Amino acid sequence: MELNKYRHVVVLTGAGISAESGIKTFRDQDGLWENHKIEDVATPQGFLRNKTLVNQFYDQRRRQLLSPEVKPNLAHVALAEFEANFKGKFTLITQNVDNLHQRAGSKNIIPMHGELLKVRCLRTDKIFEWHGDVTSSTPCPCCQKAGGLRPHIVWFGEMPLFMDEIEESLRDCDLFLAIGTSGQVYPAAMFVQTARHQAQAHTIEFNLEKSANHSDFHQQIFGPAATTVPLFFTRT
Ligand code: NAD
């Protein structure tokens, strides 16, 4: 495929692109995320029920992300290199909360589900870079209130971030790629339909296996992203 014929390439990434960097995907086969029930650690109700548990869960994810073993893989790098050389417009929408796209050098990133290395004040909604742990006695940098911070993560039941920019990109693109996403989390699972039907974009999914919404795509490329994504960008 000749990629230079495209005017605006939009890529949606999910947890699968970071799997080969050592970060587990969302749902294991038993339906748990890192041994926790999703409703306990990824919903506002779970946070209200047990702030300590939720903070500890994201502390662990943050520590793991900052550990030397976790690095961008060849799929993250291929996307960043493509963006740097592409003459058209490139938009990277990610559901991931890790910072591996940023570390690989991607520039035009939309982190629609928040960022692990940020926390938010529960009173003012101010956002802060955060690399440490959060406990019930951690004072919020803006209001000084202990326990006044939450992870800057979009949980189930909350509105994803930057939806206007995302909608605008989807309606404008002519190539849409979805990489390592199960097609089970909404609204991200609908993006292919907007790109395909509203913008008439060509749509391709990269996954290990058929995703829940595989039939919405024109084309599928199966295999581990760190192999298939670099191959796609070098061969095309
Ligand atoms: P998901 O876990 O529901 O699905 C991951 C998909 O990636 C699956 O379809 C799987 O077959 C595929 N996959 C696994 N390994 C792969 C590989 N090596 N190459 C290609 N594909 C591979 O993930 P999702 O669709 O992104 O939705 C989960 C939600 O969980 C997101 O909202 C995200 O915010 C959050 N999450 C983020 C991270 C992260 O930041 N790295 C990790 C776990 C969960």
Boltz pocket constraint, residues with backbone or C-beta under 6 A from the ligand:
constraints:
  - pocket:
      binder: B
      contacts: [[A, 13], [A, 14], [A, 15], [A, 16], [A, 17], [A, 18], [A, 19], [A, 20], [A, 23], [A, 24], [A, 25], [A, 26], [A, 27], [A, 95], [A, 96], [A, 97], [A, 98], [A, 113], [A, 154], [A, 179], [A, 180], [A, 181], [A, 182], [A, 183], [A, 184], [A, 185], [A, 206], [A, 207], [A, 208], [A, 209], [A, 210], [A, 211], [A, 223], [A, 224], [A, 225], [A, 226]]
      max_distance: 6.0
